[in-house]
Amino acid sequence: MHTHHHPPQQTSNLDSAFRWAVTSNAVYVVVEAAFGVYSGSLALLADAAHNLMDVGGLLLAWGAAIAAKRPPNGTYTYGYGRATILAALINALVIMIGVGGVVWEALKRFSQPTDISAELVIGVALLGIGINAGTALLFRAKRHDDLNAEGAFLHMMTDAAVSLAVVIGGGVVLMTGWAWVDPLVAIGVSLLVAVATYGLLKSSLHLTLDGVPGSVNHGAVQRWLCDQQGVAAVHDLHIWALSTTMTALTAHLIMPGGCSDSGFLQHLSEELNEHFNIQHTTFQVELSKTNCCAACCANHEIERKKAS
């Protein structure tokens, strides 16, 4: 017996958040870059470059979120949900490349320091704190349920922290006249961005390679399935992400007595959705019991008896 169950594709409705984030940040990039050139501040230009990459990243994430809403078809039978995972991965990679470029330019500035207009740098960076922090709040509610939203939230909060660092650096230059503080802040900002982006890069690469989503415990799911009435063993259990918000599962259930209740598999699907946030499930019921598969549930039974 083979059956499957899945609800409609789940996606985060973040259109308004993306629209505001892209518009406000695009305007700020133009303002920040212009004043960065005028003031001669590499820290300000570094922040502007990072914000420009974020605008591109937000557009990519927004496009992926829209694509994920499209229904499956004969060519893409799972739909376009994985576009959201690819968007998160590309965003992380682009940011890391940008970080390397800024650090390289900053190192050259140490040997050739440039005078900057500290007051102007501080004023523009203060504006950036308000815009980036406000934009981040738009994605806060969905960040724990959607890697795409997490990436946008992370970008905006990092940008706010970056702008704060630029303000501090500008203040130091204003008080001391030390021009080398500006490239130092640029390097510090870039390292902060790299550290903040590493988690996004790791998570998106993990999901791209069909890794089990971090919110799901593979062993716990297997033990739970083994505990269900009539299930002697479970094998070929696969759990992977269809998108940043939807998880799929396939499994072979060894049921020597068969599965006479047509509602049993439907019940499993509903319970997996409720307890493990797995929305798309496919089961194949097998009547014969194999030794290698039984070992898994046998070990679980021993552990359960020890615990009791």
N, C-alpha and C positions, 0 to 999 in steps of 0.2 A: 504494500500500500504506500502511495506517495501523495502527499498533500502539502499545500503551502498556504500561508496567510500573510497579508500585509495591508496596512491602512494606506490612505492616500499619502503621497510624498509630503514630508514635513519640511518646511523651509521657514526661515526667520523673515518676518516682514520688516525689513530695515530700509525700505526705499527712502523714506523721509530723512532718516539718519544719514544715509549715504549722500543724499542730495545736499543737505546742509553742510556736511563735512567737506565734500568736494568743492563746493562754492566758496565757503569761507577760507579754506586753506589755499585755494588757487589765488584768491585775491591777496592773501597774506604773503604768499611766496613772491609775488611781483613787488609788493611793498618792501619786504625784507631784503630781497636781492638788490633792489635799487639803492636802498640805504646802506647796504653792505658795501657796494661799490663806492658810494659817495664817502662813507666813513673810513674805508680801507680796512674794515674788520674781517679777518678770516673766520673768526668764530661765528659772526653773523652770516657770512656766506656759507659756512659749513651747515648751519642750521637751515638756511634757505634751500640748500641742495637736498638736505634730508627731507624737508617738507615737500619739495618738488617730487621726490621719489614716493612720498606718502600719497600725494595726489594721484599719481599714476597707480599706486597700489590700491587706493580706495576705488578708483575707476575699475580696475581689474576685479576687485572683490565684489563690487556692485554688479558688474556684468555677469560674474559667475553666479551670484545669488539670483539674478533674473533668469539665467539659463537653467538653474536647478529647478525652477518652477515648471519648465516644459515637460510634458508627459513623455513616457517611454515610446519608442517606435520600433520599426523593424530593423533599424540599423543600430540604435542605442537602446537595447532592451531594458536596461536599468535606468534609463533617462540620462540627464546631464548633471546629476548631483555631484559627481566627482570633480566637476569644474571648480567647485568651491575649495576642494582640497588642493588642486593644482594652483589656484590663485594664492592661497596661503603660502605654498611652497615658493612660488615665484617671487612673492613679496619679500620673503625672508632672504632669498638669495640676492635680490637686487639691493637690499639694504646692506648686506654684508659687503658687497662689491663697493658700494658707495662709501662705506666706512673706511675701506682700504685707501680709496682715493683721497679722502680728506686727511687722513693721518699722514700720507705721503707728502701732501702739500704743506701741512703744518710743520713737518720736520724740516722742510726747506726754509720755512719762515724763521726758524731759530737762527740761521746764519745770515738771514737778510730781513731783520725786523722792520715792520712798517708801522708808522704812526697812525693811530686811529682816533676817531671822534667818540670818546667814551660816553658822553652824555646822549648822543644819538643812538649808540648801540644799546644803552640801557632802556631808553624809551621804546624802541622797536621790540626789544625782547620782552618787555613787560606786556605789550600788546599781544605777543605770541603766547604768553602764559594764559591769558584770558581766553583766547580763541581755542587753543589746543585742549585746555582743561574742560571748557564748555562742550566741545565736540566729543570728548571721551565719554562724557556722561550720557550721551545719546546711545552708546553701545553697551553701557554698563549692565543693563538688565539682561541682555542676551549673551554676555561674554562667557558664561559657564556652560552654556548649552550649544554654542556654535563657534567652532574654531575660526571661522571667517570674522565673526563679530569680535572674538578675542584678539585677533590680529589687528583689527581697526582700533579697538580700545587700547591695546598695547602701544600702537604707533602714536596715538594722540597723547597718552599719558607720558610716554617717553619724550615726545616733543615739548610738552609742558616743562618737564624736568630739564631738558636741554636748554630751553629759553631761560629758566631760572639760573642755570650755570653760566649762561652768557651774561645775565644781569650781574651776577657776582663777579665774574671776570672783568666786566666793564667798570664796576665799582673799584676794583683793585687797581686797574690801570689809571682811573681818574685820580685816586689818592696817591699813588706812588710814581706814576709815569713809566712803569715797567712795561714796555711794548711786548716783551716775550711772554707775558701772561696770556695774551690773546691766543696765540697758537697752542699754548699749553692747555687752555680751556677747550680749544677745538679738539685736541687729542682726547682729553678727558670725556668730553661729550660723545665722541665717536666710540670710545670704549664702553661707555654706558649704553649706547644704542646697541652695540654688538652683544653685550651681556643680555640685554632685555630681549633681543631678537633670537638668541640661541634656542630658547624654549620653543618658540614658534617654528623655527627651522626643524628642530628635532621632532616635534609632534606632527608637522605636516609631512615630513619625509617618512615617518613611521606609518601614517595612514596611506600614503602613496604606495607603499610596499605591501599593502593589505594587512598591516599589523592590527592586532586586536585593539580597539579604541581604549584609551586610558581609563575611561569610566566603567569599563566592563572587566570583571575578573573571570578569565576563561575557566579556571579550576572550579570556581564557585558555581558557574553555570553548568558545568559537567556534573558536579556533585548533585545539584538540584534536579537535573534531569534523571539521574540514576535513582533518586529517591522517589520518583513518581510511581504510582501503583501500576504494576504490570511491566515495568521497564527493568530488564535484567542487566543491560549494559548499553553504553553509548560509544559510538566510534565515528570517525570522520566528522568530528565537530569543527566547523569553521565559523569564525566570527570576524567580520570586517566592516569597514565604513563604506556606505554608498554615497555619503556626502558628509559635510561637517555636522549635520544634525540627524542623520538617519543611519542606523546600524542594521546589518543583515546577519542571519544565522542559518546554516544548513547542518543537519545531523542525521545519522542513521541510528534508529532506536531498535535495539534487540528486544522483542516482545514475544517470548515463546508461546504465550497463550493467545497471541493475536490481538488485534485492536477492533473489537466489535462495536464500541461506542463511537459513533461518528463525531461526537462533540468533544472527544478527548483531546485530539490534536488542536482543535480550535481553542480549547481551554489552556493548553500549553502555550500557545501563541499569545493569548491575552495576558497570562501570568508573566511571561518573559518580558512583555512590553511594560507591564506595571512594575515589576521588581528589578529588572535589569536594563530598562530603556532600550530594548531590542525590538524594532518595529516590523522587520521583514523576515519571516521565518519559513523554512522549508524542511519538512521531515520525510524520511523514508523509513517505513516500518519493515523489519526483517524478523522472520520467525525462528531462524537458526541462531544458536548462541555460539560465538567463537571464543576460544580461550584467551586470545590476546585482548579482546574487548572486555571480557568478564573480569580480567585482572584489575582493570581500572576501578570498577565498582566494588570489587572484592576488597581492594585496598581501602577504599572509602568506607566500607562497612566496618573494617577493623579499626580505623581511626574513630569512627563514630562510637563504637563500643568502648574504646579506651576513654573517650571524652565523657561518656556517661558513667 
